[in-house]
């Protein structure tokens, strides 16, 4: 019997042999399984959710550790002895740590996005994650304030580098029916990360600084808290590694698996995927002018099923069959796109309000004239409500858009995003107004605040989906996200605390009702003359209206009491000294409006209505574009099916 040679093996046997060899090679090199096993859309989403959690955990961690950094002897070793507080960092320097980080984050996002035309996107992600890890390690081992400032800048550059790429990747890998929910799951970490970071950062020192009432100097507990915490925050000779440094080091270690995960990634060419996906979106836009979910034709349903069979996705721009245009052309293309500009401007208004609320809602509660709360109680309530409403609102918004309205893909999806954003923020505005202006108890305030935050967080995923869908071409989505990041921070939460703080100062000390009753003592002030002297304190505190309620803040007593012998020290045991001191307290000071923070925040919340105007303008533009496109497609179909007339 003749032996079988390779050339005489029947085709089925040869096929089984080849399949077995492939399976054995995969067992010998298990990394070849990574495309199928590790890089499915849901696994990638979980990895990027963890990455985004660490990104925002870092911000909360820094905020919670600021009181400890302020008194760290290693950071303050080069502090000038002639400074006002040589043993601690000034508030300005503490603020510079946050501002430097945000500056690096804003600038690096568009810079890395523009570099995509020269370097593969996956390589840029790896570089930016490496910078983030390096910055976190440098933060942990910083030996001076300048070193710490540079480390925070490196962290900001690293986080901004991958922010826009990750958003685009999630948009690419998400199934069309779950696109908004994928984005919502990713951006939901923005709420959870800072909350846990603040708790971890604040707990490492064992205590924290208590917030003070900005309108009542008698409640200013900063100096008392300083004396209490200096011993807790100063590292001893036996343990020079302060407790606040440990979480930053652990954060860098937690980031290493994500970095190695991206290093092991090997792109598989899927040149046709985005083309097929874009073809499906174009056919969907031409089928009907109905904005809300309409019936799916059998042809489109089959195309969708065929598209969803693609299980592996590429993170490289070149291997997706799309050419990355030049930086100048891309930026000009985006800035000329009305849809992108209107979407981003509305997003800036939303972010501006959030930046102001995050800074001033706790001082508002601690200084409220009707239901003042301690800083710890207010922080606990606000934190729990924000985390809960953030998770539920983001998930519900993505579900409504994908499962009820019909999804966020294409021009139809862009119109739905704008419509849902406008409705959610429109519902949130009266709830926010009632929380600050109508509620008379803290239970009512937190009830309305929770409803307002829920509706605003419902717009979280749709607005990011709208940013991606408003890009004029798929090859500029990364740049669109990066420019959106730059604009919403540059004109949103970055300047809002400064602007609102100035507005609060103006409404507090320069209110038209309060100004006539403000009287400051001068150095040449003589002994007070008693009799029918006007009691400014009583007149000030009698002013109560809808938008103002006055409170008297007494001025500091002069260093000494004027007498024929010169300046004498005050002696409260002497009756006429006590009378003069009482006179000063009641007639020298400032009349301030205790509703200044409330009025300022209500004024700022009004910007939500401005955001709605921009989104509705974008909605009108995209609906007109859809109708024109559908009419043109219907006309072309009519010409194709019309029988040719014979002569």
Order of alpha helices (4+ residues) and beta strands (2+ residues): alpha-alpha-alpha-alpha-alpha-alpha-alpha-alpha-alpha-alpha-alpha-alpha-alpha-alpha-alpha-alpha-alpha-alpha-alpha-alpha-alpha-beta-beta-beta-alpha-beta-alpha-alpha
